[in-house]
Amino acid sequence: MKNLLLMLVAVSALTMSALAMAAVNVNTADAEALAELPYIGEAKSAAIIEEREAHGDFESVDDLTRVSGIGSTTVDRIRDQVTVDSSSASTDGGS
């Protein structure tokens, strides 16, 4: 019984880790989900949404440089944590 409990705890921890590592879709994510990304925060999160609403979806992760305050260094730092692909299994912050 103790082994079964330990196994369930391990599986739960792995599942939560996998969910936490899922990429955030910058074309669908809400401000809260974007703000949780490293180097982004609330101000840049709002700027991402403003840019997306004003000029349409981002076609590539590199398009994030369209956003004031986000340069290529920031994009390179978050590249593995974001996506623009609507067909990928990504989190969108519930929106």
HULIN-V258597 format. One record per residue. N is the residue number from 1. RES is the residue in one small letter. SS is DSSP state (@ for helix, = for strand, . for the rest). PSI is psi in radians with two decimals (* if undefined). Layout:
# HULIN-V258597
N_RES_SS_PSI / N_RES_SS_PSI
This chain:
# HULIN-V258597
1_m_._-0.71 / 2_k_@_-0.70 / 3_n_@_-0.68 / 4_l_@_-0.75 / 5_l_@_-0.77 / 6_l_@_-0.67 / 7_m_@_-0.73 / 8_l_@_-0.69 / 9_v_@_-0.75 / 10_a_@_-0.77 / 11_v_@_-0.72 / 12_s_@_-0.74 / 13_a_@_-0.73 / 14_l_@_-0.70 / 15_t_@_-0.78 / 16_m_@_-0.65 / 17_s_@_-0.73 / 18_a_@_-0.72 / 19_l_@_-0.67 / 20_a_@_-0.45 / 21_m_._-0.07 / 22_a_._2.50 / 23_a_._2.55 / 24_v_=_2.20 / 25_n_=_1.95 / 26_v_._-0.22 / 27_n_._-0.23 / 28_t_._-0.24 / 29_a_._2.56 / 30_d_._3.03 / 31_a_@_-0.67 / 32_e_@_-0.79 / 33_a_@_-0.72 / 34_l_@_-0.69 / 35_a_@_-0.40 / 36_e_._-0.23 / 37_l_._2.52 / 38_p_._2.54 / 39_y_._0.10 / 40_i_._-1.23 / 41_g_@_-3.08 / 42_e_@_-0.76 / 43_a_@_-0.83 / 44_k_@_-0.56 / 45_s_@_-0.81 / 46_a_@_-0.67 / 47_a_@_-0.64 / 48_i_@_-0.81 / 49_i_@_-0.73 / 50_e_@_-0.80 / 51_e_@_-0.76 / 52_r_@_-0.76 / 53_e_@_-0.60 / 54_a_@_-0.62 / 55_h_@_0.10 / 56_g_._3.07 / 57_d_._2.70 / 58_f_._2.28 / 59_e_._-0.38 / 60_s_._2.84 / 61_v_@_-0.61 / 62_d_@_-0.40 / 63_d_@_-0.25 / 64_l_@_-0.32 / 65_t_@_-0.15 / 66_r_@_-0.38 / 67_v_._2.24 / 68_s_._2.24 / 69_g_._-0.11 / 70_i_._2.00 / 71_g_._-3.06 / 72_s_@_-0.55 / 73_t_@_-0.79 / 74_t_@_-0.77 / 75_v_@_-0.79 / 76_d_@_-0.60 / 77_r_@_-0.51 / 78_i_@_0.01 / 79_r_@_-0.75 / 80_d_@_-0.03 / 81_q_@_-0.03 / 82_v_=_2.78 / 83_t_=_2.84 / 84_v_._-0.01 / 85_d_._2.00 / 86_s_._-0.28 / 87_s_._-0.10 / 88_s_._2.81 / 89_a_._1.44 / 90_s_._2.77 / 91_t_=_2.63 / 92_d_._0.28 / 93_g_._0.28 / 94_g_._0.12 / 95_s_._*
